[in-house]
Amino acid sequence: MSSFGRRIAGLINADGTVKQSKIDDIETSEVSSVISSEVVSGVSYFDTLDSLPTTGVSGGLKALVNISSTEGRLYVYNGQGWYNSETNLNTSTPVWATEPNATYDIVDSSTPLTITALAIDSDGDPIINQSFVSDSAQYMVDITNDSSVWTFTPKSADSIGIEVDTGNLTDSNGDFIYTFKWSDGTNFISKAVTIGYNPSALPVSFFGDRAIFNQGDYASASPTYQAFAYASISTPANAVGFANSVKGRDPNNGNMSNGTRGVFTEGSYEEGILYLTIPTLSSVSDFGNLSAQNAVSQYATHWGGASASNGIRGFIVGDADANTNADLQEAIFYITIDTLGNAVNFGIDFAIHTARGAAVSDDTYIVAGGGIVPSGLGDVAAGSSDEVKGLGYFTSMTASSSTSFGNLAIARPYLAGCSNETRGVFAGGEGNNLGGAPNSDYMIEDIETITVATPSNSSQFGDLRRKRARFGLTCNGTHGVTSGGQYQPGVVHVFSGSYEMDYFSMETAGTATDFGDVYGNQTNDWTAASGHAA
């Protein structure tokens, strides 16, 4: 029997192509026999040049590549790249002058990644860049190339969150493959590189040093005074008014920001959602509506929903219909902060029956609670059991079930909350049922804290300067600052309005100190959010 080499030689013309007569005459069973008994152990078959492996390859490996329906070409790996065996005596494969690493990580959303991948050809042949990338990269980075230097400019976490929402990416934590490939027209060298980009592991962007406050309880959709004010959280001082409102009154909550855009929901007289650009202190514009239900009613569908964000999505949690007191207290609605539009149903029920509560967040979880159940909407009688101290939580980018988180120490509506990367705080509120003793005290000065990612009961953290409710609260990661609200001067059921602002550390427990006064014409129903200064 002739050797394998002679049998192969009998199939090939002088120019290296397979003889047509052999292709026409050969039986399918013969092909299968040759591949299984002879070729598989020494030669691998590939449909295209681009499918030749670039990792886990050892020198001497042979690959037969399909060039056309009548032609195959044999390539050999020399330890650095694949070369065409038919021309190996006349030309060398390109080699790396600067070889890229096997893996890279994009460090943050604002720092481009640069990679140098330079190949040379010892024969002096000009080499051609034939590099390519996997499809998912277009949703994660912008890629530019200048000679042998590639720049991968990351898209923002907000943009990637939108791509996740639309189904272009499965999640915001991922990687893609970029294959650096240089060819001299016959032979080539290539390397597949994995580039990781994990925006959810980057610092969260739902807060910043510029606080934005929105005052409520104004009597018209276009009050003559400025309804929005701002302050630098790191520099205690009076807040400064800067913009008017364009909708309704009685804001529910703020705390929805992606660092650049602040979003505020309106309350009992409007179902609108407003937004502004925090760094430029832009005018206030219409974002959308909480829902279309009862849109022509005098009252909004939603009244008293707590709100928070993960830097990509903003959530309105727990609610009631202001007109009918309908059973909406388990509702969860959300918006994508970068995209204008109406809020949509998140698809799960909230674990706690509540309205007029508060919410905190990190980049993964939303925790909300406190408030009152619908039967207690309106003025709650002293000693009422309608107040809520339970907390619930859910995963913000996945509509999985909401479960119990733990309890606040004191049941209370009209409280406020804020959070940094890890810690959430709940402060103030109205407490009719303190220790079960009616009329013992009406408002609360307590500040309680949780670790957002760790379900548990809250613990005492500090105190506000006054017993206070219906106020705004936000933070810059280091300090929390309040705005306005009602306070109790010491006589049960006697209230006074205040423009005072409290200031406290998010890391060190203690009593709040004076920050300054907030600008405004009303003292009640304030909301707050924060983001980046210009």
QUIBEL-V114090 format. One line per field, one symbol per residue. ss: DSSP state (A for helix, B for strand, O for the rest). A space follows every 50 residues. Layout:
# QUIBEL-V114090
ss = ???
This chain:
# QUIBEL-V114090
ss = OOOAAAAAAOOBOOOOOBOAAAAAAOOAAAAAAAAAAAAOOOBBBBOOAA AOOOOOOOOOOBBBBBBBOOBBBBBBBOOOOBBBAAAOOOOOOOBBBBOO OOBBBOOOOOOOBBBBOBBBOOOOOOOBBOOBBOAAAAAOBBBBBBOOBB BBBBOOAAAAAAAAAAOOOOOOBBBBBBBBBBBOOOOBBBBBBBBBBBAA AOOOOOOOOBBBBBOOOOOOOOOOOOOBBBBBOOOOOOOBBBBOOOOOOO OOOOOBBOOOBBBBBOOOOOOBBBBBBOOOOOOOBBBBBOOOOOOOOOOO OOOOOBBBBOOOBBBBBOOOOOOOOOOOOOOBBBBBOOOOOOOBBOOOOO OOOOBOOBBBBOOOBBBBBOOBOAAAOOOOOOOOOOBOOBBBBBBOOOOO OOBBBBBOOOOOBOOBBBBOOOBBBBBOOBOOOAAAOOOOOOBOOBBBBB BOOOOOOOBBBBBOOOOBBOOBBBBOOOBBBBBOOBBBOOOOOOBBBOOB BBBBBOOOOBBOBBBBBOOOOOOOOOBBBBBOOO
